[in-house]
Amino acid sequence: MSYKSIFSIFLLLLVVPLVLGAQDPAGIVLDLDELKPGMKGYGKTVFSGEKIEEFDVEILGVLKNWEAKTDMILVKMSGEPLDKTGIISGMSGSPVYIGDRVIGAVSYGWSFAKEAIAGVTPIKNMLQVLELRDDKEKKQLGASAESWESSLALQESSVKEVLEKRGLDEYPLRLVPIITPLVVSGFDQRVLKDMSSTLQKFGLFPVQGGGEALSSSDNVELLPGSAVATVLAKGDLNAAAVGTITYREGDTILAFGHPFIQSGRTDIPMAGAHVYTVIPSQSTSLKIAAPTRILGKISQDRKSALAGTLGEFSKMIPCRVKVKGIRGTEYNFEVVNNKFLTQNLIQWASESALLATERQAGDKTVRLSLSLDIEGRERPVRIENVYYEPHPTWFPVYHITQPISLIMNNHFMEVNITGVTLEAEVSDERKVAIIENIRVDKRQLKPGETLHVTATIKPFAQEAVEKVVPIQIPNDVESGSIITLNVCDSNTSQALERTRAPDKFNPSSFEHLVKIFEKMEPSTNLIIRALLPKRGITYKGQELPSLPPSLLAVMSSSNQSGVNPLMEEIVHREPVEWILDGSHTLSITVIDENHRNY
């Protein structure tokens, strides 16, 4: 044999183990083709404290085409406490072994099963998450609570026989991700209802628990079967989703076996978790747990698993909610930096702070002020407005926090929010008023004259008051034209402005987007809008004010689209002490110098 042949064989012997090792690290993965119905194995999870316990597993079969070219392992679990509880929320990610080889993670539940029957995500699918490159993967938000359905007739005969014996012969076969408990503390019960409806589509179930728990040991090591928490908020208010670690290689871990919110590349703090107890339930048994100290971060949130690294840490956003009212107080907490979750978490935390601080019944007028510190920007983004809330147990925080999501998801630039402050000043008065009517001192006027507009405002349970506002009419308004005068509240004014100048609300840059938010029309402004026709036209949005009379006549009578009269609008804002509601319109005629007003 030649030296060249010997060298080729040597290279082959060297490369083959490396290739196989990338697919089967340490040779501990059992391939699906090796699984047979009736095989016995075991799983690992935490039922109490931080102690990893084993439960029995029997292979029922492999469900084909879970997704395109992807299968799902079907198992029956048994042992204490699973014989009483069935599948437990918080088990997601519990590793399953045949002998000493891992086959995957408990991750999906069987809709019609009376026993603890679960779908197991194959470990090889989970290991593929580790191969993703952050710089090539885009974030993609998708609901994690997707279900899988298939006809029993599509399965292999051996699998069909096992399923029919277990009473699982319903059509369609349906598996859904195991619900993930989101353990929260400091949040008001009424806020939890709103959280539940929003998070349900992501397979998250808010449950009241405690804040950060003290670990039973200072040197807790996260291993396959350990309880793990993704920390979304911590401080005076806490929120953490609890699951189980499936696999660890060095400082890298895989968990859950299904997505969290399927946001792709992500940056969420990862902590250990202490399980206080398991609560059996006919609907959904769950682990009552709390996060321990933060040990790393989750960097990938994919269809088949979460991937994270120990010893690497996420930077959370410091938040402060200051409540001024009958009982002033301040809440300090941190939230995860996530394009979907951040705005919701700040909203829910702020609502909880207000509900815990202020009285629940009666009228509430709330002045809300939001300040966002943004990395690289000299001054913070500031948004402020006043709201009246007739609901006896709620606060309108959503209106002021919604821009957080729009700013974080803008398409102009990456934004890193470094701090959030929300101040709320609560009054137990009903500071609202309606615009009853308007009148003017003349219905006809000459160019250049001043029009005096009187608005009658009727506050709740008070005498009506009048506001007189002078409006200067420009000198170049043509005689015979009609001025449309509108006196209205902020909502009506913004609707009119969006109709007449839509480009003003179509941001062309990040700073333009910020300006739109900061220039939000205060609800306590009385707005007078005078729409004036001017000499000229607009053609495809471009103003043409100085056309020769002959061309103006031709263009004005044109039958083509894009030609409109040239208009000018005078807008005057008069601050008042009430939140206004109402709108009134009058028409004013412009006359020439030789006519008298009446």
Summary of the structure (lengths in Angstrom):
residues: 598
radius of gyration: 32.6
end to end distance: 117.7
largest distance: 118.6
contacts: 2019
relative contact order: 0.09
helix: 21%
strand: 44%
